[in-house]
């Protein structure tokens, strides 16, 4: 191994170790009001959505290893800001209705759960039965 390669490897290792010291906030604030839905729908939401869209995040092991931890913390923060099931009661009725519509719009277009989340969380993959239940919950029946 040449001295240049050895120095590059040592420098890279030092940087990797040093970035582990950068503090990242991984918090799960108290649940103030959970969404009220049927048990089946709640199970789907909890399995596929709650890690990013609630205060009940299950922080994975790689969520503690920089720089991936930075991305995980950012995604959870953004997900909670967009919609937080643990603070559902703080939304007005109109906003709740809008968010439910948005849930179905994103699920029906295969935009949620995010493509890069699914391989690491196979339990979050939505089946056809899951989609049917979410659609029945989120899409009001047509009036005659």
C-alpha positions, 0 to 999 in steps of 0.5 A: 500500500502506497503512503498516499493510499494509506493516508487517504484511508486514514483520513477517510476513517478519521472523517467517518469517526468524527461525523459520528459526533455530530448530534442529531435529534431523534425524538418522539414527543408525546402523542396528543391525539391519535387519528380515530379510524377502524382497527384495520386501517389503523394497523395499515397506517401504523405499519406503513406510515407512522415511522415518518408521520407520527411521534411514534417513530421506530428509529432503525439502527442505521438511523444512528450512523452518520451520515445516514442518520442525518437523512433519516432525521430530516425525513422524519422531521419533514414527514411530521411537519407535512402530517402527524397522526399523533397530533391529528386532533389539532387539525381542523375538520377541513384539514383532516379531510384534506389530509385523508384525501392526500393520503389516498392520492399519494397511495394510489399513485404509489408515492407513499410509502417512499420508494427508498423506505420500502426495501428497508421496511418490507412490512410497510409495503402495501398490498392490494387488500391494504389499498382497498381498505385505505380507499374505502376509508379515504374516498367517499362513496359516489352519491346516486 
